[in-house]
């Protein structure tokens, strides 16, 4: 049974906006634990440098750092890359890992363009890794910003959901319906929770994500909005690939979906990397759909794969008002994700203070 404290964000007119709306900043976390990166921490930090340097050319970036070593390393890397450090702010906070899409807050806005934070429980994708410090990060961020925080006693990761600006949310059963997240919630309760917490109107369930995805199938590696009426779906082109059947089923669900006006969505097929990426004998969940949309730019992960250029050619026309840039994420994906997984957008708007009255 669902238990919620009122007022919820939806009660007060807050909703999660689409990623392509204007941002006040991008938040990310500097990687710090070599063991978590299969001995590739230096390479991952090099790729992160390109990410932060690129995005900071378009909007401010806040980099979470665990301490002096991490901040000093980030400053050295960014300075050497020619990044404008006036556009980068460092935020000291204890962290277990760098996947800020999942362990950070999910921001919501109201009709007065006030921004608040929603704080969901984080348990490292069902208890797979340490998470005690990461679970406290949203509270620390809200406190730093002086921002109203809505706390929920339910597990939810930002990479498990994808929204447009018409109130539609996409997610996967393979992730949300696991017994290690919120075992007492059925689909109806989940939908009520997402409506109350994020202000969405309609939830669409896809069955599963990519083979090798330790998140149990986050939607942000397989299906993304590129506008309110355009949906991009990752596809495996080899029928022998374990991803072929699940991606085809996702594609069929999306093609059957209708807009509020009753029209079909424009569904675009985006190939997965042609080559099978592995680390230590385990398949990596590499996908071009794990892009991140910032002010004026879309950063798309690339892997040194024959399909890199093709993927960029497919994504560019979907964002005609932004630069679409491929940034190498071959080392990053060994940790389980790419650019969307390590970022979180703070929407533009006035910060809603904690003292806002319920009827404001």
Secondary structure, 3 states (H helix, E strand, C coil): CCCCCCCCCHHHCCECCCCCCCEEEEEEECCCCHHHHCCCHHHHHHHHHHHHHHHCCCCCEEEEECCHHHHHHHHHHHHHCCCCHHHEEEEECCCCCCCHHHHCCEEEECCCCEEEEEEEECCHHHHCCCCCCHHHHHHHHHHHHCCCEEEEEEECCHHHCEECCCCEEEEEHHHHCCCCCCCCCCHHHHHHHHHHHHCCCEEEEECCCCCCCCCCCCHHHCEEECCCCEEEEEECCCCCCHHHHHHHHHHHHHHHCECCCCCECEEEEEECCCCCCEECCEECCCCCCCCEEECCEEEEEECCCCCHHHHHHHHHHHHCCCEEEEEECCCHHHHCCCCCCCEEEEECCEECCCCCCCCC
